[in-house]
């Protein structure tokens, strides 16, 4: 079989996402600058100025207005895009819920960053996971290649008529946004075939009318029920679309989760985002020392892949979940998702809260946690400073 030679580029994460957006050909963009996302906006502006991307970039005064602008454009049938981070995502919050509640096809990139106060420009996942109930599909990249691939897939997923939901693609601030990696990109015509022009809108232009979106209690719950069903359908649609992208690109896409050497493992890390690579390095070191360890990476946070989690983790001797976000008064966000998915199974699940506010986490930190678990020296919840 002939192996297709791919175009290879060296791009930082922000520019890789911008390159993918350019190939996706949105018609309307509205992005307000915020660290660490700003260089993505700058690159998109360059593409529009050079006419490599024929789109309207709306200059707005805030993130709230950015999402409001593309929300209207998406209702009228345009493919749209925005990006933000941290406080900017919080400022968008009102419109985030409008877009999710009305199931408007929008793609947003979120360069994850800690939330004030105290003020921080460094990475954690608190901003991203805070939108877990906003009726958005949420996917998270491990590296720059995945950020590029997932951005293209996000447009296809969002516009699939079986789903029609906004999609949020998260990738770690600075760790990915400003790190240059080797990536393989698709040809423009391949993206065109994978992602044809959007063929539907949510307004009847033959009889345009404006109706206040208020719903009675009897009707409101029906809209929420339909959103729930769409989110459940999205699991299969995401797997299908990622499988198609894998065949086109020649790169393994894994689907909702990635199982790294966890088939025969006794102990498994659970991660989401960039530090999955550090966890994989720790797995390799532990296996070299004779400890059968694996890693389950959550690639799709919403809809949460509970069936996959149950399938891979229900027989483990120990599961250690690394969280970059915390629900104060309750616990780590991801670990409690995992515990809920494993309810009814006698699997010990441990929580490690780390990387908050950008604190470095290395493979040795992962390795030490498993060593402590084996030596019965790991508490149910551990914070790494």
Buried (B, 14 or more C-beta within 10 A) or exposed (E): EEEEEBEEBEBBBBBBBBBBBBBBBBBBBBBBBBBBBBBBBBBBBBBBEEEEBEBBBBEBEEBBBBBBBBBBBBBBBBBBBBBBBBBBBBBBBEBBBBBBBBBBBBBBBBBBBBBEEEEBBBBBBBBBBBBBEBBBBBBBBBBBBBBBBBBBBBBBBBBBEEBBBBBBBBBBBBBBBBBEBEBBBBEEEBBBEBBEEBEEEEEEEEEEEEEEEEEEEEEEEEBEEEBEEBBEBBBEBBBBBBEBBBEBBEBEBBBBBBBBBBEEBBBBBBBBBBBBBBBBBBBBBBBEEEBBBBBBBBBBBBBBBBEBBBBBBBEBEBBBBBBBBBBEEEBBBBBBBBBEBBEEEEBBBBBBBBBBBBBEBEBEBBBBBBBBBBEEEBEEBBEBE
